[in-house]
Amino acid sequence: MAWSHVLPERPVVAVAGATGAVGREMLAVLEQRAFPAERVIALASHRSAGNRIPFAGDELVVEEMTPASFEGVDLALFSAGASVSREMREAVTAAGCVMIDNSSAFRMDDGVPLVVPEVNAGDLVWHSGVVANPNCSTIQMVVVLNALRALAPLKRVVVSTYQAASGAGQAAMDELYGQTGDFLAGRATTPSAFAHRIAFNCIPQIDVFMDDGSTKEEWKMVVETRKILGDVSLGVAVTCVRVPVLRCHSEALAIEFDSPVSVAVAREVLAAAAGVTVLDDPRERLYPMPALLEGTDDCYVGRIRRDESVEHGLQLWIVADQLRKGAALNTVQIAEALCAG
Amino acid sequence: MAWSHVLPERPVVAVAGATGAVGREMLAVLEQRAFPAERVIALASHRSAGNRIPFAGDELVVEEMTPASFEGVDLALFSAGASVSREMREAVTAAGCVMIDNSSAFRMDDGVPLVVPEVNAGDLVWHSGVVANPNCSTIQMVVVLNALRALAPLKRVVVSTYQAASGAGQAAMDELYGQTGDFLAGRATTPSAFAHRIAFNCIPQIDVFMDDGSTKEEWKMVVETRKILGDVSLGVAVTCVRVPVLRCHSEALAIEFDSPVSVAVAREVLAAAAGVTVLDDPRERLYPMPALLEGTDDCYVGRIRRDESVEHGLQLWIVADQLRKGAALNTVQIAEALCAG
């Protein structure tokens, strides 16, 4: 049941969840990239309706999201949580509107393409009204893996993440800074957005636990990576950890290939890849770091080196802004690809 | 040229570098474990001489360290940097005193045992006046690997570290808190102890870079692990990262074995291992974290799970206090083992 609606040249765009950290970043990205929207509508819960958000030199008045909100809308960028996406899906697609969903609600559905435009924009042709935006940690990893698999087939990836507060939303970002100030002042701290204190701590749990002892975040990185790369047998071993950083995720990767890959050629291929910037000059102490890269769009790669512990191995380090490429930017890039398609 | 001096029942102990973060912790550990010292002497640089340090209900007056300081001393616990250890080695051993050195100066010397008492206390028999204390990140990993290799031969370990400021000394600990406060207050920050801002950041560089693109800290974890375990062919892939945490190092491990290892049996073996505590109850959100474990002595292990991406794989998460098991405690345990031996 392919999608038969054709997008107009200047689509009407709704941002659903416009007052959250990702929603606000979606509006910023639409504006910065001069997305050719006929009109942009900001939707949120009843609680936020009436709020004003600066946009393109003007203001958007936030409207309450209801099933009727999508009449006359061509593209709806959702970041309002998985349950809201599930509730609204029918109304959105029935209105002839394409939903680009940043939640985990539909990512693993067979009928829903899971898209990182640099990697698998081709999967957009078979959507039937819903396109899913992958998990933030998955996105920055697959952009890099996709570039490298041009050199040799991938066999296995071991990845440890250093994930920022922004992945848990605006309240979590506020909690990180507020709690850190409280901690330094010797005031008692009570975790709310996180399960434990995040100030000066590392929490090896993101999302809920699965029966096999992995977390759902770790499971997402395995299954989403395989779906996006179209490689069901790829070995992916993941540990996801929250660290006291505001909005950039970092990842340490050990990648095993089926045949030889040289560091020099890997560096060249990455430097030439869309959406990737290589920052890798150890003598100058230059490598990707969250403190350097807030607000940037690319996946930054450094610490590229041979992994001597396996036959054909590379190790590297990736940092990307979780709210940009990890969420809002990738969603808008999907919208752009749909319009261009 | 084996060491022929016999330690007296109540040795005279010197702590060299007594005013640093590790030196102070050494004194605390000696006191807490009621180490049977005839006398404890606090040595430091000229600058710190005359300072008073509380010890065992009394005070130690810090003496300036010179080559003559070790006459009449039986055990010298060194944590004053590699160059000081090199300068003093001859004077220490010529005085018939055993040097237990926390620096990297002699760790890879063939004539110097590199010891974690739970793992290779047996190597102490062949020292010739100097015993080396391993790198902090190495210690907590080998305690766990040693327990697990009772189940099946180890093949390869991929480890990513989340290392605390304490590994870079007291000034680095002070910089983390001070700089974080400055950052929150909007004041400019200038890194000094670290190459970059550490507040709300991750720095993928610890120690200097080697020619192969790894850092010296990463190299240490490879070669020290092999030396301590007596396993020169063990594959070890390491990424070392500094995170904004005060004094506990965390590590994410993916371990490959030569034959099957079950999660349940691994958990039992770890729970029974000396120096290891298992904290692993996902339903209760219980796992090791720096915020829980400051000031503790064991290597804490959690997130124990099967790694489905290889034939015989386990993943787990280790946290230990860098100043305790990673440095001061392990040094004092070596001293205890020498006295018992």
Interface residues (C-beta under 8 A of the other chain):
Chain A: R156 V157 V158 S160 Y162 L176 Y177 T180 G181 L184 A195 H196 R197 F200 N201 C202 I203 P204 Q205 F209 D212 G213 S214 G235 V236 A237 T239 V241 V243 P244 V245 L246 S250 A252 A254 V263 P282 R283 R285 Y287 P288 M289 P290 A291 G302 R303 I304 R305 R306 D307 E308 S309 V310 G313 Q315 W317
Chain B: R156 V157 V158 S160 Y162 L176 Y177 T180 G181 L184 A195 H196 R197 F200 N201 C202 I203 P204 Q205 F209 D212 G213 S214 G235 V236 A237 T239 V241 V243 P244 V245 L246 S250 A252 A254 V263 P282 R283 R285 Y287 P288 M289 P290 A291 G302 R303 I304 R305 R306 D307 E308 S309 V310 G313 Q315 W317 V319
